[in-house]
Amino acid sequence: MMSEGPDAPDDDAEGIPLIEGWMFGRLLFPLAMEEVQRVPPANDDEG
């Protein structure tokens, strides 16, 4: 069995994510679109 005491992890407690993956994507999408419009495309001319 695991160690017992005040520093022992709770077996009942699971990590509850504060933000889901799709929420994170929706949060960052407007920022990403602004960055895409701000940064000029790379020049790939290699003669």
C-alpha positions as CSV (number, residue, x, y, z in Angstrom):
1,M,0.0,0.0,0.0
2,M,1.0,3.6,-0.4
3,S,2.5,5.7,2.4
4,E,0.1,7.0,4.9
5,G,0.2,10.4,6.5
6,P,-0.5,14.0,5.8
7,D,1.6,14.0,2.6
8,A,-0.1,10.9,1.2
9,P,-1.9,11.5,-2.1
10,D,-5.7,11.2,-2.0
11,D,-6.9,8.2,-3.9
12,D,-10.3,9.8,-4.3
13,A,-9.1,13.1,-5.8
14,E,-8.6,13.1,-9.5
15,G,-7.2,16.0,-11.4
16,I,-10.1,18.1,-12.7
17,P,-9.0,20.2,-15.7
18,L,-9.9,23.8,-15.3
19,I,-10.2,24.1,-19.1
20,E,-10.9,21.5,-21.7
21,G,-8.9,21.2,-24.9
22,W,-11.6,22.5,-27.1
23,M,-12.1,25.5,-24.8
24,F,-8.4,26.2,-25.0
25,G,-8.6,26.1,-28.8
26,R,-11.5,28.5,-28.9
27,L,-9.7,30.8,-26.5
28,L,-6.5,30.9,-28.6
29,F,-8.1,30.9,-32.1
30,P,-8.7,34.7,-32.3
31,L,-5.1,35.4,-31.2
32,A,-3.7,32.9,-33.7
33,M,-5.7,34.5,-36.5
34,E,-4.4,38.0,-35.6
35,E,-0.8,36.6,-35.6
36,V,-1.4,35.0,-39.0
37,Q,-2.5,38.3,-40.5
38,R,0.3,40.3,-38.8
39,V,3.2,38.1,-39.8
40,P,4.1,38.3,-43.5
41,P,4.5,35.0,-45.4
42,A,8.0,33.6,-45.8
43,N,9.8,34.2,-49.1
44,D,10.8,30.8,-50.6
45,D,12.6,32.2,-53.7
46,E,15.8,30.3,-54.0
47,G,16.5,31.2,-57.6
